[in-house]
Amino acid sequence: MKYISDEELMDIYKTELGIDPMVNILYLIEYRCKDLNPWLTMGEFYKLNFEGLCWIDLGYEINFAWHQDNSFRQSLMDFRCWNKDAIIKALPIHKPSREA
């Protein structure tokens, strides 16, 4: 998912990028939007000391995995593991917090 801040949108609105609104939208998507949850390199992922569900990118497909004890299991109840050396990047799936 990507986002752009409301301050940045107002700044762009004030400077009027172009006449065609579609060109402005394409510009915003291509050059100004930032990843809300960027994928992490494996080095960055390991530094988090994260344990739980995550996405893993194997280069040819993306899968769910349960990360625990430095291994990526195919599910919480399954002891089959993904090959750590084959994983290119990972994205932790954080449990949403409830606000009172």
C-alpha positions in Angstrom: 0.0 0.0 0.0 1.2 3.5 -0.7 0.4 6.9 0.6 1.0 10.6 0.2 0.7 13.1 3.1 -2.0 15.7 3.1 0.6 18.5 3.5 2.4 17.3 0.4 -0.9 17.1 -1.6 -1.8 20.7 -0.6 1.7 21.9 -1.6 1.3 20.2 -5.0 -2.2 21.6 -5.4 -0.9 25.2 -4.7 1.8 24.9 -7.4 -0.5 23.5 -10.0 1.6 20.8 -11.7 -0.3 20.9 -15.0 -3.6 21.5 -16.7 -4.6 17.9 -17.2 -5.8 16.3 -13.9 -4.9 12.8 -15.1 -1.3 13.8 -15.7 -1.2 15.2 -12.1 -2.6 11.9 -10.7 -0.1 9.8 -12.6 2.7 12.1 -11.4 1.6 11.7 -7.8 1.4 7.9 -8.1 4.7 7.5 -9.9 6.9 10.1 -8.1 5.4 11.2 -4.8 3.7 8.2 -3.2 5.7 6.3 -0.6 5.4 2.7 0.5 3.3 2.4 3.7 4.8 -1.0 4.5 8.0 -1.4 2.6 9.5 -4.8 2.1 12.7 -5.3 4.1 16.0 -6.9 3.1 16.7 -10.0 5.0 19.4 -8.1 7.1 16.8 -5.5 8.0 14.2 -8.1 8.8 16.5 -10.1 11.2 17.4 -6.9 13.0 13.7 -6.5 14.0 13.8 -9.7 16.1 10.3 -10.2 14.7 8.4 -13.4 15.5 5.1 -14.1 13.8 3.4 -14.1 10.5 5.1 -12.4 7.6 5.2 -12.3 3.8 8.3 -13.7 2.1 9.4 -13.1 -1.5 11.2 -16.1 -3.0 11.8 -14.3 -6.3 9.4 -16.4 -8.3 6.4 -16.2 -5.8 5.3 -14.6 -2.6 4.1 -16.7 0.3 3.0 -16.5 4.0 5.4 -17.8 6.6 5.6 -18.1 10.3 9.0 -16.7 11.5 10.2 -18.1 14.7 13.7 -19.1 16.1 15.4 -17.9 12.9 13.3 -20.2 10.6 10.5 -19.6 8.2 7.8 -22.3 8.7 5.1 -22.8 6.1 2.5 -22.4 8.9 2.4 -22.2 12.7 1.5 -25.9 13.0 3.7 -27.1 10.2 7.4 -28.0 10.7 8.3 -27.7 7.0 10.4 -24.6 6.5 11.2 -22.4 3.6 14.9 -22.3 2.7 16.2 -19.1 4.3 18.8 -18.6 1.5 16.1 -18.5 -1.1 14.2 -15.7 0.5 15.0 -12.3 -1.1 13.0 -10.0 1.2 10.3 -10.1 3.9 7.4 -8.1 5.2 6.2 -8.5 8.8 2.4 -8.7 9.3 1.8 -6.7 12.4 -1.2 -7.3 14.6 -3.3 -4.1 14.5 -3.5 -2.3 17.8 -6.8 -1.4 19.4 -7.3 2.2 20.4 -9.5 2.9 23.4 
